[in-house]
């Protein structure tokens, strides 16, 4: 993990703050004590003014989401923290869970107080064995010290935070599928509206936020909205953690201001492409985002305005996947679509059937059996999926499919003409 300037969520991560004693030594839970003395609506307004956005993929304004809760409601309000980090290319939340667990707990209690939550849950990906152990221990410590449970820090506010382990389904990272799973049902997304803030867990108003998002809250409450807005861009303030993988000399986690040029991340922070090879493509926000060519990647900044207006993509979950000039685009896409086919819940026909047919065609092209009409068929499949499913998993299949074929159509055509990969890459269907 590279020590970058102006860190917020990863601040002091090298200081081994896993135990509650170490966390308190470095000022942990002091902001919570201050927040518990504040009016809940003042916390909501401060977070709203900061411009903090959701950092799980959708990038929706956090304060605005909190304000969606019904006014003058006196029943249960639930709070769910989405720790089901399963997007290929994304690996930031697990580091918070296993290295800064008390920062997440502190942020969760502050947030719960802000919108008067009665119960809270952390829904954690089932494969997170070490983060599960570490976070459960942190929960036990927080309860023992009075930072969770009844009458937290003598404030009169009470909140239980329960750790729920998923079973490894990517679809449960979608907020309403997560709620279905928490209720003991099959993890399938719900039709919206109603949105969770109105009718969520057990039919009650529910707020769902990402791990990194909530871990930013203590710093915002401690330092103020304008301090946070001094970083990043006007529409996407603050910092966020970018997960860089693929063909770079220094892959890893980099917390940088939103709006940082993608070129700077790849070549200055990550040391460029190994072995002097050329950059070919970048997926800028987790595997569900549209791919960028090298030319586009050198022009965009890491914020959604620049990313979409220049490159037609988004920062998503912050997973930056870098590909050099020896990467087979057909094979890469085939493996990616196989993932989304496997993780489809099967509820929506366009996603279920479209991902399966796209994977079959891509495997066939990659193995040397492609046909000239396959390219148009792949374009049609992507168009048929996009916007025609209950949840965004459909777009997670359609967007990379459409963008890979659009930007690298000549490479797909060459695969078909040569009856195999011109780069001599192993076919995706070979195990």
Protein Blocks (a to p, Z undefined) as FASTA:
>chain_A
ZZdehifklgoklnopmbmklmmmnopaklmmmmmmpcfklmmmmmmmnopacfklnopa
fklmmmmpcghiabdcdddddfkbfbghiaklmmmmmmmmmmmmmmmmmmmmmnopabdc
ddddfklmmlmmmmmmmmmmmmmnopgcjhihhlopacdddddddehiaklmpmklmmmm
mnopacddddddddfklomcehiacddddfklmmmmmmmmmnojklmmmgcjfklgcjdd
dddehjdfbgcdddddehiafklmmmmmnopaehhiacfbdcfebjkbccddfklmmmpc
cdfklmmmmnopafknopacdddfkbcfklmmmmmmmmmmmmpgolamklmmmmmmmmmm
mmmmmnopacfklmmmmmmmmmmmnopafblmlmmmmmmmmmmmmmmmmmmmmmmmnopa
fklpacfklZZ
